[in-house]
Amino acid sequence: MAVENPSLEEMGAILKKAKRIAVVGLSNNPERTSYQVSEVMQKAGYEIIPVNPTIDEVLGVKAVASLKDIEGHIDIVNVFRRSEQLFDVAKEFVEADADVFWAQQGLVNEEAYEFLKEKGYTVIMDRCIKVIHSLTR
């Protein structure tokens, strides 16, 4: 079973509709990909919510320890964690009842994918949200 992502057009539509992106594993180190990608998305007008229990804030936003600590609706959960950690993030994602689970480029976990698809969620894996955003603006 392979992971099937939405089409580029569908991903573009998701990004056009979305306003709030919770970023799991967002680092406060400007050298890290998670920081660079999130900074670009924030500058593009998205509300970025850092989800990382080891930092206080990043990009001028107070970090939360987990998705459960976020008040209000989450449009996209963008994940920067190792592939083997995606299933745990997926379980937390369901509890938070966000719309779209988006695992960054290089990240795939078929167990997490199946778990979320069976519940009817939109799942994107192994795609960089910044790249898709730039391709679909």
N, C-alpha and C positions, 0 to 999 in steps of 0.2 A: 504494500500500500504506500503510495507516494503522496506527498502533500500537494494539494492543488490550490494555488492562489487565485483570487479573483483576477479578472483581466486588468490591464493597465487602465482602461477607461473606468472600470468599477473602482479601482483603487483611487483614481483621480476624483471620482464622485464622493468617495468616503472622505477624502482630504478637504474637498470644497465644503462639505456639510459640517465637518468637525470644528470644534472651538477649543476644547480642553484635552490636553494630552498628558497623561500621567506617565512618567519615564522611570521605569523600574531599573535600578542600578546606575542611575545618573551620578557621574563623578563630579567633584568640584575641582578637578584637575583639568585646566584648559588644554592639556596635551592629549587627553583621552577622547576617543571617538564619540562617546556618549555626550560629552560636554559640547563638542563642536557641532554635532548634529542638532542637539537641543537648542543651542544658541541660534542656529540658522532658522529653526522652526519658530522660535520665540520672536525673532526679528520679522518673520513672515506674518506675525499677528496671532499665533496660537498661544493660549495660556498653557505654560509648562508647569507641571507639578512634579517636583523631584521626589522620588520614592527611594530612600536610602537611609537605613538606620544609623549609619556611621558618620553622617555629616549633618551640620546644622542648616546650611543653606547653600544654594548655588544659583547663579544667574539672577541674584537679587530676590529669590523666592525661598521661603522657609521650607525645608525638607520634612517629609513625613516618614515614619518608620515602615508603614505598610499601606497597601491600597485601602484597607479597612479604615484608615485614619483620614481619608479624604471625604470632605463634605460636598454634597451635590453630585450631579451627574458627570461621568467621565465618558468622553467620546471614544478615545483611543488609549489603550495601554501599550506603550512602546517599550519593549523589553531588551535590555542590555545585560543579560546574565548568561552563563554557560548553558548549552543545550540541555545538559542533564538536570538543570534547575528549572526548566520551563514548565514541567508538570506541576511543581509546587506553586509556581506563579499562576498557572492556569486555574488551580483550585481557588486561590485567593481572588482571581479575576472574576470567577463566577459569583463569589460572595459579594463583590463590589458591584456586580451587575453593570459593567461597562459595555459598550457596544462592540468594539473591535479589538481583538488581540493581535498585536503586531510584533513579531520577533525580528530583530535586526538581521542584516546580511550575515550569513554564515551560521545562523542559529536555526536548527530544525529538531523537533522532537515529535515523532509520530504519535506517541501515547498522548501527549498534550493536545495535539491536533485532533485526534479521534474523540477524545473526551469533550472538547469544546464544540466540535461539529455536531456530535450527537445531541448536544443541548441547543443547537440552532444558532450558535454564534458565528460571526464572520471572523475567519482566522487567516492571517498573512504571516508567512515565515520566509526567512532567508531573503528579505528585501529591505533595502535601506529607505526609510521614510523620507529622508532628505532628497535622495535621488528621484524617487517616485514623485515627490512634490515638484521638483524642478522640471520633470518630464511632462507633468500634467497641468501646469499652471495655465 
